Structures are given as structure tokens and as C-alpha cells.
Amino acid sequence: MRPLPERLDAFMARANAAYYADRDPYVDFTTSPEISQAFGEVLGAWAAVCWTLLGRPDPVILAEAGPGRGTLMADALRAVTRVAPDFRAALRVHLIETSPRLRRIQKERLDGVYASWHDRLDTLPGAPLLLLANEFLDALPIRQFVRRGDGWTERFVGPDGIIEQPAGPLNRDAAEGEIVEICEPARAIAGELAARFVRHRGMALFLDYGPAESAAGDSLQALREGRAADPLAEAGSADLTAHVDFADFARIARAGGAAVHGPLAQGMFLARLGLFQRTDRLAQSLPPARASALIESARRLAEPDRMGRLFKALAVCHPNAPVPPGFEP
């Protein structure tokens, strides 16, 4: 019996769950914290300033969604310990991670740090929150809809590839044949954060890739061994991601009562946080070859023709919170 078609978001969720459970994802791609330690350090400093802006709550949750190897959190905590010891004493580390394999790696990387792990955002304790999320939203499963005449179809994955099935009405503009992507888990997170920040002080920072405005098109992609691959082939053998719809995410967070800042180009955001100054200080104590590599890593993160423009920064905050660092007009 031939298998029934599987809705695209269900296929993507199943494939990524298998991928992160069984493979080392850093064979296939490299994230910003793995490119430069200065990335995590400036985000740690960002969180410390935000803590002060929120009135220095004690305790405060410092959480990361999708913490990978734990590198970002380790680098952030090292910087916080050095420059903001009062914040370090007040914070409680929480990590949102579903993969048992990655949880083990994170525990090893954060050796000596007391931390709590969660499968979902909504199980974090009800307290003031500072949330960091780097390349987290892009891995959440998407649905794809296609404009056909006066209506819509939805894309499913069948045994022979993509098929379309009739769908209900969709409140989006698109030309005939254009694809519109919707990420329901991202929408849920935006709503959950807004509801939380209406009750508790907090700020959340998302760094991810995608356009600043909602745009039609198929952005689903796969990386296998560092190269582009067929997203539908060998489910679980490649990392599946899609562009983040920052405008949609921001709209839902604002509708829930939160303040939203950005999206802002990652390069501008990191430059405002002092990425290059921190990199230069680190480079001064290194041999020339290592110093040059460190400076090159900062350029990779921030230059417009590399990660600096495609990647964006967006903050979701308590409605009465001051503007967080890096988002000033």
C-alpha cells in the first residue's frame, strides 16, 4: 500500500526531529556562535544591559531557544561573569531543547553551570525573562499554500514528491501560482511571548534569516555536508530550514500586547553592540594568523554581502520596557 501524502509541516517536523536526534548538525552547517566567540559575548553584554533596563529583577531567567552545542550560552556567561557580576548572580539558566543528544552536549559545554532544560517555551517558570534565540525560528516547520485561480491549494509530500490538495481561504495576497509560507509554531511563540510579557517583565532577541517584509516564494531548503540538497530526499539526513517571516511574527507579538523592535540587519545590530571592538581586543593577544582569522569571522557575521544583511535581529519586549540595546533609532 502506498503511503498517504504527508502535510509539508508534518514532514519537516519529522525530518528535523530525526536529523537532530541522530546526527552532528555542525558537519552540515556552522552557526554564528561557532564562527566567533565575540558573537556570544556581545549577546551576553546585551542581556546584562537589558536586565538593568528592566529594573534588575532578582531572580531573572536567562534562557536560550535552540542552544545547539551550548556555545552561545557559554560565551555569554563568560562575558557576564567578567563585566556584570550582579547580573550573573541574579540569573538562572534555562535551555529550550528537544534533542536528548544535544542536551548531553550542552551539559558538557556548560560544565559547572546549573541549568534547567525544557521542551517548550511555555514551561519556563513565570518570572522576568531574557530570551536569546539564534537560528531557532528557521528550523520550525512551515506550511506552503499555492494560489490557484480564486482559491488555494496546500502542498503535501507524497511518495513521488510534492502534490497539492485543496485548501481553505487564506488572508494573503499572491499572484497565480505563487507560494505563501506560514509557520504556525513561530506564530504560537510570538503569541506566547506577548502574553508572558504582558504579565512579567522581559525581553526576547531573535537572530535569524529572512526578508524584513512578508514575501511570496518557496524558501524551503536543505543542507547536507555543507552543500544544498533536495529537501524531500532521505528525510532526517539533512537540515531543513525556511526563511523567517519577521513581519508576520512581529504582527502577532504586537497584537498580543508586546512591544516589538526591528527587524534590523544583523550586521548593523552587531556593530552597534560592539562586535568589532570586542574582536579587535581579542585579536591583540593572539598570534597574527589567529588574529586575522578572528577578524575575518567578525566580517563574515556582519558584512552585507555575507550574513550581515540576510540575517536580521528582532526584539519582543514588555510593552513598557525601554528600547533594548542595538535597536535605538
Backbone torsions as a table, in degrees:
resi	resn	phi	psi	omega
1	MET	NA	129.8	179.3
2	ARG	-71.1	139.5	-179.9
3	PRO	-65.7	148.8	177.5
4	LEU	-70.6	150.0	175.2
5	PRO	-58.8	144.3	-177.6
6	GLU	-114.1	129.4	179.5
7	ARG	-57.5	144.2	-171.8
8	LEU	-56.9	-41.5	-178.4
9	ASP	-66.6	-34.3	177.0
10	ALA	-67.1	-40.8	177.0
11	PHE	-62.3	-45.1	-178.0
12	MET	-65.1	-42.0	178.8
13	ALA	-63.2	-42.9	-179.7
14	ARG	-66.4	-42.9	-178.3
15	ALA	-65.0	-45.1	-178.7
16	ASN	-70.5	-34.4	176.8
17	ALA	-61.6	-43.6	178.7
18	ALA	-67.7	-39.6	-178.6
19	TYR	-62.1	-50.7	-176.4
20	TYR	-74.0	-20.3	178.6
21	ALA	-76.0	-32.8	-168.4
22	ASP	-115.5	-14.3	-171.3
23	ARG	-123.1	160.0	170.3
24	ASP	-88.2	105.9	-175.0
25	PRO	-64.0	-20.9	-175.5
26	TYR	-79.9	1.4	166.3
27	VAL	-74.0	-30.0	-173.3
28	ASP	-99.1	-25.5	-178.6
29	PHE	-155.7	165.2	178.6
30	THR	-126.9	128.6	179.2
31	THR	-95.3	167.3	-174.5
32	SER	-55.7	-43.9	179.4
33	PRO	-61.0	-29.5	179.2
34	GLU	-79.7	-19.2	179.0
35	ILE	-77.2	-41.1	-176.9
36	SER	-151.3	133.4	176.5
37	GLN	-66.9	-24.1	-179.8
38	ALA	-64.0	-27.1	178.8
39	PHE	-60.0	-54.4	179.4
40	GLY	-65.2	-34.1	-179.2
41	GLU	-66.1	-43.3	-179.8
42	VAL	-71.4	-28.2	175.3
43	LEU	-72.1	-32.8	172.9
44	GLY	-63.0	-43.3	177.0
45	ALA	-64.1	-37.6	176.5
46	TRP	-58.4	-46.6	-179.0
47	ALA	-63.8	-37.6	179.6
48	ALA	-64.2	-41.5	177.7
49	VAL	-66.5	-41.3	178.4
50	CYS	-60.6	-39.3	178.1
51	TRP	-58.3	-43.0	177.6
52	THR	-65.3	-42.8	179.3
53	LEU	-61.8	-30.2	-179.6
54	LEU	-84.3	1.1	178.0
55	GLY	96.9	16.3	177.1
56	ARG	56.9	52.4	179.1
57	PRO	-63.9	142.8	-179.3
58	ASP	-141.2	111.7	7.5
59	PRO	-83.5	165.9	174.2
60	VAL	-135.6	142.2	177.7
61	ILE	-86.5	126.1	167.4
62	LEU	-106.8	109.4	-174.7
63	ALA	-118.6	153.5	172.5
64	GLU	-130.3	134.0	176.0
65	ALA	-100.3	126.4	-177.8
66	GLY	68.3	59.1	-170.8
67	PRO	-78.8	3.8	174.2
68	GLY	58.4	-122.6	178.5
69	ARG	-86.9	-1.2	-176.1
70	GLY	86.7	8.7	-174.9
71	THR	-67.8	-45.4	-178.8
72	LEU	-60.0	-47.8	-178.2
73	MET	-64.4	-40.2	179.1
74	ALA	-62.7	-43.9	179.5
75	ASP	-67.1	-40.3	179.6
76	ALA	-63.3	-44.6	-178.8
77	LEU	-66.3	-35.9	177.2
78	ARG	-62.1	-43.3	179.2
79	ALA	-67.3	-42.3	-179.2
80	VAL	-63.4	-41.9	179.3
81	THR	-59.1	-35.5	-177.3
82	ARG	-78.7	-43.6	-169.9
83	VAL	-105.8	-17.4	-176.0
84	ALA	-142.3	66.9	-176.3
85	PRO	-61.1	-31.7	177.9
86	ASP	-64.9	-39.9	176.6
87	PHE	-65.6	-41.6	179.2
88	ARG	-60.2	-38.3	180.0
89	ALA	-69.9	-30.0	-175.9
90	ALA	-85.7	-25.0	-170.9
91	LEU	-80.8	152.3	173.9
92	ARG	-124.8	125.7	-173.3
93	VAL	-85.5	128.5	175.5
94	HIS	-133.0	139.6	-177.2
95	LEU	-126.2	132.5	178.8
96	ILE	-101.3	106.7	-174.1
97	GLU	-152.5	128.0	-178.8
98	THR	-95.9	-19.4	-175.1
99	SER	-82.7	117.8	176.1
100	PRO	-58.6	-36.5	-179.3
101	ARG	-64.0	-46.6	179.8
102	LEU	-69.1	-33.0	176.1
103	ARG	-58.8	-40.9	179.4
104	ARG	-64.3	-41.6	178.7
105	ILE	-64.3	-41.3	179.9
106	GLN	-64.0	-40.7	178.5
107	LYS	-61.4	-40.7	177.9
108	GLU	-66.1	-42.2	-178.5
109	ARG	-67.0	-33.6	-178.5
110	LEU	-99.9	32.7	-179.1
111	ASP	-52.7	128.3	-178.8
112	GLY	92.1	-8.4	178.5
113	VAL	-100.6	125.8	174.7
114	TYR	-77.1	123.7	-177.6
115	ALA	-141.5	156.9	175.8
116	SER	-119.8	143.7	-178.5
117	TRP	-111.7	149.1	-178.4
118	HIS	-138.8	150.8	172.8
119	ASP	-84.1	-26.7	-173.0
120	ARG	-140.9	158.4	177.5
121	LEU	-62.6	-37.2	-170.9
122	ASP	-74.4	-2.6	176.1
123	THR	-97.6	0.9	174.1
124	LEU	-64.0	145.2	179.2
125	PRO	-59.4	151.1	178.7
126	GLY	-77.8	88.5	-177.7
127	ALA	-154.8	168.5	174.7
128	PRO	-52.2	140.6	-170.1
129	LEU	-133.9	136.6	165.4
130	LEU	-120.4	117.0	-174.3
131	LEU	-115.7	131.5	173.3
132	LEU	-113.0	136.2	-179.8
133	ALA	-145.4	102.4	179.5
134	ASN	-107.0	123.6	-178.7
135	GLU	48.8	49.5	178.0
136	PHE	-104.7	-48.0	-176.1
137	LEU	-66.0	-31.0	-175.2
138	ASP	-67.4	-19.7	-179.2
139	ALA	-92.7	-2.0	179.2
140	LEU	-76.6	144.2	-173.5
141	PRO	-69.0	141.8	-178.6
142	ILE	-114.3	154.9	166.8
143	ARG	-104.2	149.0	178.0
144	GLN	-124.6	130.5	179.1
145	PHE	-119.6	145.2	-177.9
146	VAL	-121.2	131.3	177.4
147	ARG	-74.5	121.5	178.0
148	ARG	-130.3	105.5	-179.0
149	GLY	61.9	-126.5	-179.7
150	ASP	-90.2	1.2	-176.5
151	GLY	-131.4	-158.5	-175.3
152	TRP	-137.3	150.2	166.6
153	THR	-118.5	161.0	175.9
154	GLU	-117.0	144.1	-177.0
155	ARG	-86.7	130.9	175.7
156	PHE	-120.8	159.5	176.6
157	VAL	-104.0	116.5	178.1
158	GLY	-105.7	179.1	-179.1
159	PRO	-62.5	-22.8	-179.8
160	ASP	-110.2	13.7	179.3
161	GLY	119.2	-158.5	-176.3
162	ILE	-72.2	134.0	169.6
163	ILE	-129.1	159.5	180.0
164	GLU	-114.5	139.5	176.4
165	GLN	-127.4	150.5	-177.5
166	PRO	-56.5	142.7	179.7
167	ALA	-128.8	163.8	177.2
168	GLY	-74.9	-177.0	-179.6
169	PRO	-65.2	150.6	-179.2
170	LEU	-133.9	128.1	-176.9
171	ASN	-85.8	63.9	178.7
172	ARG	-142.2	149.4	176.5
173	ASP	-91.3	135.2	176.8
174	ALA	-162.5	149.4	176.3
175	ALA	-81.9	165.7	179.1
176	GLU	-53.4	127.6	177.3
177	GLY	84.6	-6.7	180.0
178	GLU	-76.7	150.5	-179.2
179	ILE	-103.0	133.0	174.4
180	VAL	-115.6	130.6	-179.1
181	GLU	-105.8	138.8	176.7
182	ILE	-130.6	129.9	178.3
183	CYS	-109.5	97.3	-177.0
184	GLU	-66.0	-38.8	177.3
185	PRO	-62.5	-37.6	177.8
186	ALA	-65.1	-40.9	176.8
187	ARG	-61.1	-40.0	179.3
188	ALA	-64.5	-40.3	178.6
189	ILE	-64.3	-42.1	178.4
190	ALA	-60.3	-42.9	178.6
191	GLY	-68.0	-39.6	179.5
192	GLU	-65.0	-42.3	179.4
193	LEU	-64.5	-43.3	179.5
194	ALA	-60.2	-46.3	179.5
195	ALA	-61.9	-39.3	179.6
196	ARG	-65.5	-45.1	-175.5
197	PHE	-74.3	-15.2	169.8
198	VAL	-70.2	-32.7	-178.1
199	ARG	-91.0	-36.4	-173.5
200	HIS	-129.0	151.3	173.2
201	ARG	-64.5	148.9	177.4
202	GLY	168.9	164.0	175.2
203	MET	-143.8	143.0	178.0
204	ALA	-128.5	136.7	-179.1
205	LEU	-118.7	126.6	177.2
206	PHE	-116.3	127.8	174.4
207	LEU	-121.4	119.0	-174.3
208	ASP	-161.1	-178.7	-176.5
209	TYR	-116.4	147.2	-178.6
210	GLY	152.4	170.5	-179.8
211	PRO	-75.5	156.2	179.1
212	ALA	-70.3	-30.5	179.4
213	GLU	-114.5	150.8	177.9
214	SER	-58.5	136.1	-178.0
215	ALA	-141.9	141.4	176.7
216	ALA	-73.9	156.4	176.7
217	GLY	135.4	158.8	179.6
218	ASP	-90.5	110.2	-179.2
219	SER	-108.4	2.5	179.9
220	LEU	-61.8	130.4	-179.9
221	GLN	-144.6	163.7	179.9
222	ALA	-135.9	143.5	173.3
223	LEU	-120.8	129.3	175.5
224	ARG	-134.0	120.2	-178.0
225	GLU	54.8	40.4	175.6
226	GLY	78.5	4.8	-178.2
227	ARG	-125.4	153.2	177.9
228	ALA	-62.8	141.3	-177.7
229	ALA	-138.5	169.4	176.7
230	ASP	-72.2	118.5	-177.7
231	PRO	-62.3	-22.5	-175.3
232	LEU	-95.2	-5.6	-176.6
233	ALA	-90.8	136.5	172.9
234	GLU	50.8	66.2	-179.2
235	ALA	-51.5	129.6	-179.4
236	GLY	96.2	-5.3	-178.4
237	SER	-100.2	-3.9	-178.8
238	ALA	-142.9	158.0	177.4
239	ASP	-83.5	121.2	179.3
240	LEU	-101.6	129.6	178.0
241	THR	-140.8	168.1	175.9
242	ALA	-148.6	157.0	178.4
243	HIS	-58.9	141.7	175.8
244	VAL	-81.8	133.5	175.2
245	ASP	-89.9	85.2	-175.6
246	PHE	-62.2	-37.8	-178.6
247	ALA	-64.1	-41.4	178.6
248	ASP	-66.4	-43.2	179.0
249	PHE	-60.4	-46.1	-179.1
250	ALA	-65.3	-39.8	-179.1
251	ARG	-60.6	-43.4	-178.0
252	ILE	-70.4	-39.1	178.2
253	ALA	-63.5	-42.5	178.6
254	ARG	-65.9	-40.5	179.4
255	ALA	-61.9	-27.9	178.9
256	GLY	-84.4	-1.9	175.8
257	GLY	106.4	-1.0	-179.2
258	ALA	-84.7	158.5	168.7
259	ALA	-89.2	142.7	-179.1
260	VAL	-128.2	136.8	177.8
261	HIS	-126.0	132.7	-175.8
262	GLY	96.7	-168.6	8.1
263	PRO	-74.0	147.7	-179.6
264	LEU	-126.0	142.1	179.0
265	ALA	-55.4	134.2	-176.9
266	GLN	-57.4	-38.7	-178.8
267	GLY	-60.1	-45.2	178.7
268	MET	-65.9	-42.2	-179.3
269	PHE	-61.2	-49.1	-178.5
270	LEU	-66.6	-36.2	177.2
271	ALA	-63.4	-40.8	178.1
272	ARG	-64.5	-31.3	179.1
273	LEU	-79.7	-7.2	177.5
274	GLY	94.1	26.9	-179.6
275	LEU	-56.0	-45.2	-174.9
276	PHE	-72.9	-35.9	177.0
277	GLN	-64.6	-43.7	178.7
278	ARG	-63.7	-41.3	179.1
279	THR	-62.5	-42.4	179.4
280	ASP	-62.6	-40.3	179.1
281	ARG	-64.6	-42.2	178.3
282	LEU	-64.3	-39.1	-176.0
283	ALA	-66.9	-28.1	-176.5
284	GLN	-62.5	-25.7	-177.4
285	SER	-99.2	8.0	-175.0
286	LEU	-110.7	156.1	171.4
287	PRO	-60.0	155.8	-174.7
288	PRO	-52.3	-42.8	-177.1
289	ALA	-65.6	-43.6	179.9
290	ARG	-69.9	-37.3	177.5
291	ALA	-62.8	-42.2	178.6
292	SER	-63.5	-39.7	179.2
293	ALA	-66.2	-37.6	179.1
294	LEU	-65.9	-43.0	178.4
295	ILE	-64.9	-39.8	177.7
296	GLU	-62.9	-36.1	179.2
297	SER	-65.0	-38.7	177.5
298	ALA	-65.9	-38.9	177.9
299	ARG	-64.5	-38.5	178.9
300	ARG	-61.0	-38.9	-179.5
301	LEU	-71.3	-30.5	-166.3
302	ALA	-115.4	-21.8	-175.2
303	GLU	-69.9	140.2	-173.9
304	PRO	-59.6	-34.1	-177.4
305	ASP	-86.0	6.9	176.2
306	ARG	-119.8	-108.2	179.7
307	MET	-97.3	-9.5	-170.1
308	GLY	-67.7	-28.9	-177.8
309	ARG	-101.8	-45.5	-178.5
310	LEU	-63.2	-39.5	178.4
311	PHE	-80.6	142.3	-177.1
312	LYS	-126.1	159.7	172.8
313	ALA	-117.6	135.2	178.9
314	LEU	-141.0	135.8	179.8
315	ALA	-118.2	136.3	173.4
316	VAL	-114.8	129.0	-169.1
317	CYS	-137.8	163.2	168.1
318	HIS	-51.3	139.6	-173.2
319	PRO	-58.7	-26.8	-178.9
320	ASN	-105.5	10.4	-178.6
321	ALA	-73.7	148.4	173.5
322	PRO	-64.5	163.8	177.7
323	VAL	-63.6	127.9	-178.4
324	PRO	-71.6	158.3	-179.7
325	PRO	-55.2	141.9	178.1
326	GLY	92.1	-17.0	-177.5
327	PHE	-107.6	9.8	-179.5
328	GLU	-61.7	144.9	179.4
329	PRO	-57.7	NA	NA
